[in-house]
Amino acid sequence: MSVTEKDVRAAAPSNAPEDVIAWVAKIAELATPDAIEFCDGSQEEWGRLTQLMVDNGMFTRLNPEKRPNSFLARSLPSDVARVESRTFICCEKEEDAGPTNHWADPKEMKAILKEKFTATMKGRTLYVVPFSMGPLGGPISQLGIELTDSPYVVCNMRIMTRMGAKAMDLINEGRLWVPAVHSVGQPLEPGEKDTAWPCNDEKYITHFPETNEIWSYGSGYGGNALLGKKCYALRIASTMARRDGWMAEHMLILRLTRQSDNKQFHVTAAFPSACGKTNLAMLQPTIPGYKVETVGDDIAWMRPGPDGRLYAINPEAGFFGVAPGTSYKTNPMAMDTMRTNTIFTNVALTDDGDVWWEGIDGDVPEHLIDWHGKDWTPESGQPAAHANSRFTTPASQCPIICPDWEAPQGVPVDAILFGGRRATNVPLVAEQYSAAHGVFIGASVASEVTAAATDVKAGSLRHDPFAMLPFCGYNMADYWGHWLEMQAKLGTAFPKIYQVNWFRKDENGKFLWPGYGDNSRVLDWIVRRSAGEVEAINGVTGRYPHFEDFNLDGVDVGKAEWDKMYTIDPDAWAAEADSTEEYFSQFGDRLPQAIKDQLTALRARIAAAKAGEPIPAEG
């Protein structure tokens, strides 16, 4: 017997407003679940749902002495990551989605979704998950409700958002909320046994920016199913931000405190994947006199404050991090954060009930249960953990979490970093010439493709502007225009932008910069530069540090290595300018004139370098 409107009303808590009840009843009528549950975010609910998943085989409870209150889930090989080819922006005009998004007509997509969601929750429970992105009630925060038939999603959303009764209280006050509907797409007939990882081979991850709706079908994994993450926090939020005069960005946020004068600086940074984003968010400085605290590791929502500066919050309550390569050597703070209350997905299981993945500390075990649930030994010839295996863990458990990470008004942003993985051409750090040049830096970011990618030649460049390529909810050129508008609105109070590159190599393929904790030396220069304490040199890609102004004490980087990091090949940069122009051409007349002008200015600086003339300064 499927759920009726009467059942919805009987299950609804007293703080559920009428519009929520009506919407839930409408979805229940379409999806025909067998039961309904309004989630309150309580510890009792967590315990009951995690035990339910242990009992049905979706969760393995980890060794309580090694990983208290922690669990391992294994997905199917067909459901291990975001599915960009099945991710759609559904707006009235295709040109508003732009050439870098998959567009679908809203009416046509709604018809498809109606068919897919018809009886899709049969035999399952419909969970109603109210949540807040950002601190409850904060001026930058936003609300949502996800309807899902996956208890895995409920438990992950409890970690990743402020989920439960308090979020519903705010919705009950009449605040705006975003409706999000999710199903794994695997209905159950009476008496049919469920699988340990229900999903459907056909997937739709759809966004309706003009009505602030999210619908996701077929996947139970990550950002496809945890709809507060990329779907809301970036794709829908970026369109909301453009309409309402704020910014939703794929950026970490950190606080850097200079202990000599106790001055605080806040830095946001956007990097494509495999460029050390989480490591920077939880940086352990190698130079004395600085302390780093984590505000957020993945997403920043930024809004002008009453003093005219830009303020940022981390809209998430947890970290959804990639496990392989994470260790006490690369990121000790992340390792300590996930010691308890953590959900692991697609990592390996040790014989004593702990987790393991490639790159973790210690020797490789002689035996594991791999992410497929099969016996594994070092001779197996394949990784024990999936390359995109994850940990979902509360941000509050991070040993260096910033005391103001939940400050409703956010933290004031002093500098914005863009970076990519570049073995040549791009120096260690460069400062913008002008505000528009800063946007050009973000817009032209390209990163080298690693050998793991099969669709593009390794070593070639992949453009990923602002690290937002898969996440911008509207035309990317209009997004750059929004950045230019926000800069004009804030004027000189808008943070300066810097390009960084930890991955420059010498002629023998050796990294010239040690990276990791030594990236604090780059931040040191940036904050001293922003405070007007050091000068800079005009260069092809921006303003560069003087060698003598950089703190290199205790690190094996001398003048020879420094010069290699700042060697600029004008011919290579001329080719890159041509490549950037070709990339920009797909946006046609939507490309802002200021971005075209910056490409012209870059070419002028390249010509000066080629001629051995002084690099022209730019206002």
C-alpha positions as CSV (number, residue, x, y, z in Angstrom):
1,M,0.0,0.0,0.0
2,S,1.6,3.3,-1.1
3,V,1.8,6.5,0.9
4,T,-1.3,8.8,0.7
5,E,-1.6,12.5,1.6
6,K,-3.2,11.4,4.8
7,D,-0.1,9.4,5.6
8,V,2.1,12.4,4.8
9,R,0.1,14.6,7.2
10,A,0.2,12.0,9.9
11,A,4.0,11.6,9.6
12,A,4.8,15.4,9.3
13,P,6.2,17.1,12.4
14,S,4.3,20.1,13.9
15,N,6.9,22.5,12.4
16,A,6.3,21.3,8.8
17,P,4.5,24.1,6.9
18,E,1.5,23.5,4.6
19,D,3.5,24.1,1.4
20,V,6.1,21.5,2.4
21,I,3.3,18.9,3.2
22,A,1.6,19.6,-0.1
23,W,4.8,19.2,-2.1
24,V,5.8,16.0,-0.3
25,A,2.3,14.5,-0.9
26,K,2.6,15.4,-4.6
27,I,5.9,13.6,-4.9
28,A,4.7,10.6,-2.8
29,E,1.7,10.3,-5.2
30,L,4.1,10.2,-8.1
31,A,6.8,7.9,-6.7
32,T,4.5,5.7,-4.5
33,P,6.8,4.8,-1.6
34,D,5.6,2.2,0.9
35,A,6.5,4.5,3.9
36,I,7.4,8.0,4.7
37,E,9.7,9.5,7.3
38,F,10.5,13.2,8.1
39,C,14.1,13.4,9.3
40,D,15.0,15.3,12.4
41,G,18.8,14.9,12.4
42,S,18.9,13.3,15.8
43,Q,21.4,10.8,17.1
44,E,18.6,8.3,17.5
45,E,17.8,8.6,13.9
46,W,21.4,8.2,12.9
47,G,21.8,5.1,15.0
48,R,18.6,3.6,13.7
49,L,19.4,4.2,10.0
50,T,23.0,3.1,10.2
51,Q,21.9,-0.1,11.9
52,L,19.3,-0.6,9.2
53,M,22.0,-0.3,6.5
54,V,24.3,-2.7,8.5
55,D,21.4,-5.2,8.6
56,N,20.6,-4.9,4.9
57,G,24.3,-5.2,3.8
58,M,24.8,-1.6,2.6
59,F,27.0,-0.7,5.5
60,T,29.9,-2.6,7.2
61,R,30.4,-1.4,10.8
62,L,34.1,-0.7,11.3
63,N,36.1,-1.7,14.3
64,P,34.7,0.5,17.1
65,E,38.1,0.7,18.8
66,K,39.9,1.9,15.7
67,R,37.0,3.9,14.0
68,P,34.2,4.6,16.5
69,N,30.8,5.1,15.0
70,S,32.1,4.7,11.5
71,F,31.0,2.6,8.5
72,L,32.1,1.4,5.1
73,A,29.8,1.3,2.0
74,R,30.6,-0.3,-1.4
75,S,28.8,1.0,-4.5
76,L,28.5,-0.8,-7.8
77,P,31.2,-0.2,-10.4
78,S,28.6,1.6,-12.6
79,D,28.0,4.2,-9.8
80,V,31.3,5.6,-8.5
81,A,31.5,9.2,-9.5
82,R,29.7,12.3,-10.9
83,V,28.3,11.6,-14.3
84,E,28.9,14.8,-16.2
85,S,27.4,13.4,-19.5
86,R,24.1,12.9,-17.6
87,T,24.1,16.2,-15.8
88,F,21.8,18.8,-17.3
89,I,21.0,22.5,-17.0
90,C,17.3,22.9,-17.9
91,C,16.6,26.5,-18.7
92,E,14.3,28.1,-21.3
93,K,17.1,29.2,-23.7
94,E,20.0,26.9,-24.6
95,E,22.3,29.9,-24.9
96,D,21.7,30.7,-21.2
97,A,23.2,27.3,-20.3
98,G,26.2,28.0,-22.5
99,P,28.5,25.8,-24.5
100,T,30.2,24.1,-21.5
101,N,27.0,22.7,-20.0
102,H,24.6,20.0,-21.2
103,W,21.3,21.7,-21.9
104,A,17.8,20.3,-21.9
105,D,14.5,21.9,-22.5
106,P,12.7,22.2,-19.1
107,K,9.3,20.9,-20.3
108,E,10.9,17.9,-22.1
109,M,13.0,17.0,-19.1
110,K,10.1,17.3,-16.7
111,A,8.2,14.9,-19.0
112,I,11.1,12.4,-18.8
113,L,11.4,12.8,-15.1
114,K,7.7,12.3,-14.6
115,E,8.0,8.9,-16.4
116,K,11.2,7.9,-14.5
117,F,9.8,8.9,-11.1
118,T,6.5,7.1,-11.6
119,A,6.4,4.4,-8.9
120,T,10.2,4.7,-8.6
121,M,10.1,4.5,-4.8
122,K,7.8,1.4,-4.7
123,G,8.8,-0.9,-1.8
124,R,11.0,1.9,-0.2
125,T,10.8,4.6,2.4
126,L,10.6,8.2,1.3
127,Y,12.8,10.3,3.6
128,V,12.1,14.0,3.9
129,V,15.4,15.8,4.7
130,P,15.3,19.5,5.6
131,F,18.7,21.1,5.6
132,S,20.6,24.4,5.8
133,M,23.6,25.2,3.6
134,G,25.7,27.3,5.9
135,P,25.1,28.2,9.6
136,L,21.5,28.0,10.6
137,G,19.8,31.4,10.0
138,G,22.9,33.1,8.7
139,P,22.6,36.0,6.2
140,I,24.6,34.1,3.6
141,S,23.0,30.7,4.3
142,Q,20.3,29.0,2.2
143,L,17.7,26.3,3.0
144,G,16.5,23.2,1.1
145,I,14.6,20.0,1.4
146,E,15.8,16.8,-0.2
147,L,13.3,13.9,-0.8
148,T,15.2,10.6,-1.2
149,D,14.6,6.9,-1.0
150,S,18.2,6.2,0.2
151,P,19.1,6.0,3.9
152,Y,22.7,6.3,2.8
153,V,21.9,9.8,1.5
154,V,20.1,10.7,4.7
155,C,23.2,9.8,6.8
156,N,25.6,11.6,4.5
157,M,23.5,14.7,4.4
158,R,23.5,14.7,8.2
159,I,27.3,15.0,8.1
160,M,27.5,17.4,5.1
161,T,24.7,19.9,6.0
162,R,22.9,21.3,9.0
163,M,20.1,18.8,8.6
164,G,17.0,18.2,10.6
165,A,14.3,19.9,12.8
166,K,16.1,23.2,13.2
167,A,16.3,23.6,9.4
168,M,12.6,22.9,9.2
169,D,11.9,25.5,11.9
170,L,13.5,28.1,9.6
171,I,11.5,26.9,6.6
172,N,8.4,27.1,8.8
173,E,9.2,30.8,9.3
174,G,8.5,31.3,5.6
175,R,12.1,31.5,4.4
176,L,13.0,30.5,0.8
177,W,13.9,26.8,0.3
178,V,15.1,24.8,-2.7
179,P,13.2,21.6,-3.5
180,A,15.4,18.6,-4.4
181,V,14.1,15.2,-5.3
182,H,16.2,12.1,-5.5
183,S,15.7,8.4,-6.2
184,V,18.1,5.5,-6.7
185,G,15.7,4.4,-9.5
186,Q,15.2,0.8,-8.3
187,P,11.7,0.0,-7.1
188,L,11.1,-3.2,-5.2
189,E,8.2,-5.6,-5.8
190,P,6.5,-7.2,-2.8
191,G,8.8,-9.8,-1.3
192,E,11.8,-8.7,-3.6
193,K,15.1,-8.6,-1.7
194,D,17.0,-5.4,-1.9
195,T,20.6,-5.1,-3.2
196,A,23.4,-3.8,-1.1
197,W,23.7,-0.8,-3.5
198,P,20.5,0.0,-5.3
199,C,20.9,2.2,-8.4
200,N,19.9,2.3,-12.1
201,D,22.1,2.2,-15.1
202,E,20.2,5.2,-16.5
203,K,20.9,8.4,-14.7
204,Y,19.6,12.0,-14.8
205,I,21.1,14.7,-12.6
206,T,19.0,17.8,-13.6
207,H,18.9,21.4,-12.5
208,F,16.2,24.0,-13.2
209,P,17.8,27.3,-12.4
210,E,14.8,29.4,-13.2
211,T,12.7,27.7,-10.6
212,N,15.5,26.6,-8.2
213,E,14.7,22.9,-8.5
214,I,16.9,19.8,-8.5
215,W,15.8,16.3,-9.6
216,S,18.2,13.4,-9.6
217,Y,17.5,9.8,-10.7
218,G,19.4,6.6,-10.9
219,S,22.5,7.2,-8.8
220,G,23.1,6.7,-5.1
221,Y,26.7,8.1,-5.1
222,G,28.2,11.4,-4.0
223,G,27.2,14.6,-5.6
224,N,24.7,12.8,-7.8
225,A,22.7,11.9,-4.7
226,L,23.8,14.3,-1.9
227,L,21.9,17.2,-3.6
228,G,23.1,19.8,-1.2
229,K,26.7,19.5,-2.5
230,K,27.5,20.4,-6.1
231,C,23.9,20.4,-7.4
232,Y,22.7,23.1,-4.9
233,A,25.9,24.6,-3.5
234,L,27.3,25.4,-6.9
235,R,25.0,24.8,-9.9
236,I,21.8,26.2,-8.4
237,A,23.5,28.6,-6.0
238,S,25.6,30.2,-8.7
239,T,22.4,31.2,-10.5
240,M,20.8,32.4,-7.3
241,A,24.0,34.4,-6.5
242,R,24.0,36.1,-9.9
243,R,20.4,37.2,-9.5
244,D,20.9,38.4,-5.9
245,G,24.4,39.9,-6.0
246,W,26.6,37.3,-4.3
247,M,29.0,34.6,-5.4
248,A,28.9,30.7,-5.1
249,E,32.4,29.4,-5.8
250,H,34.3,26.1,-5.9
251,M,36.9,27.3,-3.4
252,L,38.5,26.4,-0.1
253,I,38.7,29.0,2.7
254,L,41.5,29.2,5.2
255,R,42.6,31.6,8.0
256,L,46.2,32.5,8.2
257,T,47.2,34.2,11.5
258,R,50.6,36.1,11.6
259,Q,51.6,35.6,15.2
260,S,54.0,38.6,15.4
261,D,51.1,41.0,15.3
262,N,48.2,38.6,15.6
263,K,46.9,39.8,12.3
264,Q,44.4,37.5,10.5
265,F,44.2,37.0,6.8
266,H,41.5,34.9,5.0
267,V,42.3,33.3,1.7
268,T,40.0,31.5,-0.8
269,A,41.4,29.3,-3.5
270,A,40.1,27.4,-6.6
271,F,42.0,24.5,-8.1
272,P,41.0,21.8,-10.6
273,S,41.2,18.2,-9.2
274,A,44.6,16.7,-8.3
275,C,46.1,20.1,-7.5
276,G,46.3,19.9,-3.7
277,K,43.1,21.8,-2.7
278,T,42.4,19.9,0.5
279,N,46.0,19.9,1.5
280,L,46.1,23.7,1.2
281,A,42.8,24.0,3.2
282,M,44.4,22.1,6.1
283,L,48.0,23.4,5.6
284,Q,50.6,22.9,8.2
285,P,53.1,25.8,7.8
286,T,56.8,25.0,7.7
287,I,57.8,28.5,8.5
288,P,57.6,29.9,12.0
289,G,55.2,32.6,13.0
290,Y,52.1,31.5,11.2
291,K,49.1,29.5,12.1
292,V,46.6,28.1,9.6
293,E,43.0,27.2,10.5
294,T,40.5,25.6,8.1
295,V,37.2,27.3,7.3
296,G,36.2,25.1,4.4
297,D,37.8,22.6,2.0
298,D,35.6,22.8,-1.1
299,I,32.9,25.5,-1.5
300,A,32.8,29.2,-0.6
301,W,29.7,31.4,-0.7
302,M,30.7,35.1,-0.7
303,R,28.6,38.2,-0.1
304,P,29.4,41.9,0.3
305,G,29.3,42.8,4.0
306,P,28.1,46.0,5.6
307,D,31.7,47.4,5.5
308,G,31.9,46.9,1.7
309,R,34.3,43.9,1.9
310,L,33.6,40.4,0.6
311,Y,32.7,37.9,3.3
312,A,32.8,34.1,2.8
313,I,31.1,31.1,4.5
314,N,31.6,27.4,4.0
315,P,28.1,26.3,3.2
316,E,28.9,22.7,4.1
317,A,29.1,21.0,7.5
318,G,31.4,18.2,6.5
319,F,34.2,17.1,4.2
320,F,33.6,14.8,1.3
321,G,37.2,14.0,0.5
322,V,39.0,11.7,-1.9
323,A,40.7,9.0,0.2
324,P,43.6,7.6,-2.1
325,G,46.7,9.6,-1.5
326,T,45.5,11.0,1.8
327,S,48.0,10.2,4.6
328,Y,49.7,11.6,7.7
329,K,52.5,12.7,5.3
330,T,50.2,14.5,2.8
331,N,47.4,15.7,5.1
332,P,47.6,14.8,8.8
333,M,44.7,17.0,9.7
334,A,42.3,15.2,7.3
335,M,43.5,11.9,8.8
336,D,42.8,13.0,12.3
337,T,39.4,14.4,11.3
338,M,38.1,11.0,10.0
339,R,39.1,9.0,13.0
340,T,35.5,8.8,14.2
341,N,31.8,9.4,13.0
342,T,32.8,8.9,9.4
343,I,31.3,7.1,6.4
344,F,33.8,5.6,4.0
345,T,32.7,4.6,0.5
346,N,34.7,2.3,-1.9
347,V,37.8,2.0,0.2
348,A,39.3,-1.3,1.2
349,L,38.7,-3.1,4.5
350,T,41.5,-4.5,6.6
351,D,41.3,-7.9,8.5
352,D,41.0,-6.0,11.8
353,G,38.0,-3.9,10.6
354,D,39.8,-0.7,9.7
355,V,40.0,1.1,6.3
356,W,42.8,1.2,3.8
357,W,43.6,2.8,0.5
358,E,46.5,3.4,-1.8
359,G,48.8,6.1,-0.4
360,I,47.8,5.7,3.2
361,D,50.6,5.4,5.8
362,G,52.4,2.1,6.6
363,D,53.1,-1.1,4.8
364,V,50.7,-2.6,2.3
365,P,48.7,-5.3,4.1
366,E,49.1,-8.9,2.9
367,H,45.3,-9.3,2.7
368,L,42.3,-6.9,2.3
369,I,38.7,-7.0,1.2
370,D,38.8,-4.6,-1.8
371,W,36.1,-2.1,-2.8
372,H,34.3,-4.8,-4.8
373,G,34.0,-6.9,-1.6
374,K,36.5,-9.5,-2.8
375,D,39.7,-10.9,-1.3
376,W,42.7,-8.8,-2.3
377,T,46.5,-9.3,-2.0
378,P,49.4,-7.2,-3.3
379,E,49.6,-9.6,-6.2
380,S,46.0,-8.9,-7.3
381,G,47.2,-6.5,-9.9
382,Q,44.6,-3.8,-9.3
383,P,43.9,-1.1,-6.7
384,A,42.2,-2.2,-3.5
385,A,40.4,1.1,-3.2
386,H,38.6,2.9,-6.0
387,A,40.5,6.0,-7.3
388,N,37.5,8.1,-6.4
389,S,36.8,6.5,-3.0
390,R,35.6,8.9,-0.4
391,F,35.3,9.8,3.3
392,T,32.4,11.8,4.6
393,T,33.4,13.3,7.9
394,P,32.2,16.2,10.2
395,A,34.2,19.4,9.7
396,S,33.9,20.1,13.4
397,Q,36.2,17.2,14.1
398,C,39.1,18.9,12.2
399,P,41.9,19.6,14.7
400,I,42.6,23.0,13.1
401,I,39.0,24.0,12.3
402,C,38.7,27.8,12.5
403,P,36.8,29.1,15.6
404,D,34.8,31.3,13.2
405,W,34.0,28.6,10.6
406,E,30.4,28.8,11.6
407,A,30.3,32.6,12.0
408,P,26.9,33.5,10.3
409,Q,28.3,36.6,8.7
410,G,31.4,34.8,7.3
411,V,35.0,35.8,7.3
412,P,36.4,38.8,5.3
413,V,38.4,37.6,2.2
414,D,41.9,39.2,1.7
415,A,43.1,37.2,-1.3
416,I,41.8,34.8,-4.0
417,L,44.1,32.1,-5.5
418,F,43.7,30.2,-8.8
419,G,46.0,27.4,-9.7
420,G,46.5,24.3,-11.9
421,R,49.0,21.5,-12.5
422,R,51.6,23.0,-14.8
423,A,55.1,21.5,-15.4
424,T,56.2,24.5,-17.5
425,N,55.4,28.1,-18.3
426,V,53.5,29.1,-15.2
427,P,55.5,30.6,-12.3
428,L,55.2,29.8,-8.6
429,V,53.0,32.8,-7.8
430,A,51.9,35.9,-9.7
431,E,49.7,38.8,-8.7
432,Q,47.0,40.3,-10.9
433,Y,47.8,43.6,-12.7
434,S,44.2,44.8,-12.3
435,A,40.8,43.5,-11.2
436,A,39.9,42.5,-14.7
437,H,43.2,40.7,-15.1
438,G,42.4,38.7,-12.0
439,V,39.2,37.5,-13.7
440,F,41.2,36.7,-16.8
441,I,43.6,34.6,-14.7
442,G,40.6,32.6,-13.4
443,A,39.0,32.3,-16.8
444,S,42.1,31.1,-18.6
445,V,43.2,28.5,-16.0
446,A,44.3,25.3,-17.7
447,S,45.7,22.2,-16.0
448,E,47.8,19.3,-17.4
449,V,45.9,16.1,-18.0
450,T,47.3,13.2,-16.0
451,A,47.8,9.7,-17.3
452,A,44.6,8.6,-15.5
453,A,42.5,10.4,-18.1
454,T,41.7,8.2,-21.1
455,D,40.0,10.8,-23.3
456,V,42.8,13.3,-23.6
457,K,46.5,12.9,-24.2
458,A,48.5,13.0,-21.0
459,G,50.4,16.3,-20.7
460,S,48.0,18.2,-22.8
461,L,46.1,21.1,-21.3
462,R,42.5,21.0,-20.2
463,H,40.7,24.4,-19.6
464,D,38.8,24.5,-16.3
465,P,38.0,28.2,-15.7
466,F,37.6,29.0,-12.0
467,A,37.6,25.2,-11.4
468,M,33.9,25.6,-12.2
469,L,33.7,23.9,-15.5
470,P,31.3,21.1,-14.4
471,F,29.6,23.3,-11.7
472,C,28.5,26.6,-13.2
473,G,24.7,26.6,-13.5
474,Y,24.6,29.1,-16.4
475,N,26.6,30.4,-19.3
476,M,30.3,30.5,-18.3
477,A,30.9,33.8,-20.1
478,D,28.0,35.4,-18.2
479,Y,29.6,34.0,-15.0
480,W,32.8,35.9,-15.8
481,G,30.7,39.0,-16.4
482,H,29.2,38.5,-12.9
483,W,32.7,38.5,-11.4
484,L,33.5,41.8,-13.2
485,E,30.2,43.3,-11.9
486,M,31.0,42.2,-8.4
487,Q,34.5,43.8,-8.7
488,A,33.0,47.0,-9.9
489,K,30.5,47.0,-7.1
490,L,33.1,46.5,-4.4
491,G,35.9,48.6,-6.0
492,T,39.2,48.5,-4.3
493,A,37.7,46.4,-1.4
494,F,37.5,43.4,-3.7
495,P,40.3,40.9,-2.9
496,K,43.4,40.8,-5.1
497,I,43.7,37.6,-7.2
498,Y,46.9,35.5,-7.5
499,Q,47.9,32.6,-9.8
500,V,49.9,29.8,-8.1
501,N,51.6,26.7,-9.4
502,W,53.1,24.2,-7.1
503,F,54.0,21.8,-9.9
504,R,56.8,23.4,-12.0
505,K,59.5,20.9,-13.0
506,D,63.1,21.2,-14.1
507,E,64.6,19.7,-17.3
508,N,64.9,16.3,-15.5
509,G,61.3,16.2,-14.6
510,K,62.0,17.0,-10.9
511,F,59.6,19.3,-9.0
512,L,61.3,22.6,-8.4
513,W,59.0,23.5,-5.4
514,P,58.6,21.2,-2.4
515,G,54.9,22.0,-2.0
516,Y,52.7,20.8,0.9
517,G,53.5,22.7,4.1
518,D,56.1,24.8,2.2
519,N,53.2,26.4,0.3
520,S,52.9,28.6,3.5
521,R,55.9,30.5,2.0
522,V,53.7,31.5,-0.9
523,L,50.9,32.6,1.4
524,D,53.5,34.6,3.5
525,W,54.5,36.6,0.4
526,I,50.9,37.1,-0.6
527,V,49.9,38.5,2.8
528,R,53.0,40.7,3.0
529,R,52.3,41.9,-0.5
530,S,48.7,42.7,0.4
531,A,49.9,44.6,3.4
532,G,52.2,46.7,1.2
533,E,55.4,45.4,2.9
534,V,57.1,44.1,-0.3
535,E,57.4,45.2,-3.9
536,A,56.8,43.1,-7.0
537,I,58.3,42.8,-10.5
538,N,56.3,43.2,-13.7
539,G,56.1,39.8,-15.6
540,V,54.4,38.3,-18.5
541,T,51.6,36.7,-16.5
542,G,51.4,39.1,-13.6
543,R,53.5,40.7,-10.9
544,Y,56.2,38.4,-9.5
545,P,58.1,38.4,-6.2
546,H,61.7,39.5,-5.8
547,F,63.8,36.4,-4.9
548,E,65.2,38.2,-1.8
549,D,61.7,38.9,-0.5
550,F,60.7,35.3,-0.4
551,N,61.2,33.3,2.8
552,L,63.3,30.3,1.7
553,D,65.0,29.6,5.0
554,G,65.3,25.8,5.6
555,V,64.1,24.8,2.1
556,D,66.3,23.5,-0.7
557,V,65.4,26.2,-3.2
558,G,68.2,28.5,-4.3
559,K,68.6,31.2,-6.9
560,A,69.1,28.7,-9.7
561,E,65.8,26.8,-8.9
562,W,64.0,30.1,-8.4
563,D,65.1,31.4,-11.8
564,K,63.9,28.1,-13.4
565,M,60.5,28.6,-11.7
566,Y,60.3,32.1,-13.2
567,T,61.6,31.4,-16.7
568,I,59.1,32.5,-19.2
569,D,59.2,31.1,-22.7
570,P,57.5,33.9,-24.9
571,D,56.9,31.5,-27.8
572,A,55.2,29.0,-25.5
573,W,53.1,31.7,-24.0
574,A,52.2,33.0,-27.5
575,A,50.9,29.5,-28.3
576,E,49.0,29.5,-25.0
577,A,47.4,32.8,-25.8
578,D,46.3,31.4,-29.1
579,S,44.9,28.3,-27.3
580,T,43.1,30.6,-24.8
581,E,41.6,32.7,-27.7
582,E,40.4,29.5,-29.3
583,Y,38.8,28.4,-26.0
584,F,37.1,31.7,-25.5
585,S,35.7,31.8,-29.1
586,Q,33.0,29.2,-28.2
587,F,31.3,31.9,-26.1
588,G,30.8,34.2,-29.1
589,D,29.4,37.7,-28.2
590,R,28.7,36.6,-24.6
591,L,32.4,36.9,-23.9
592,P,32.9,40.2,-21.9
593,Q,34.9,42.9,-23.7
594,A,37.2,43.2,-20.6
595,I,38.3,39.6,-21.0
596,K,39.1,40.2,-24.7
597,D,41.1,43.3,-23.6
598,Q,43.1,41.2,-21.1
599,L,44.1,38.7,-23.9
600,T,45.3,41.7,-25.9
601,A,47.3,42.9,-22.9
602,L,48.8,39.5,-22.4
603,R,50.0,39.4,-26.0
604,A,51.6,42.9,-25.6
605,R,53.5,41.6,-22.6
606,I,54.6,38.5,-24.5
607,A,55.8,40.7,-27.4
608,A,57.8,42.8,-25.0
609,A,59.4,39.7,-23.4
610,K,60.2,38.4,-26.9
611,A,61.9,41.7,-27.8
612,G,63.8,41.9,-24.6
613,E,62.0,45.1,-23.6
614,P,60.6,46.0,-20.2
615,I,57.2,44.4,-19.5
616,P,54.5,47.1,-19.7
617,A,52.6,47.8,-16.4
618,E,48.9,47.6,-16.6
619,G,46.4,49.6,-14.7
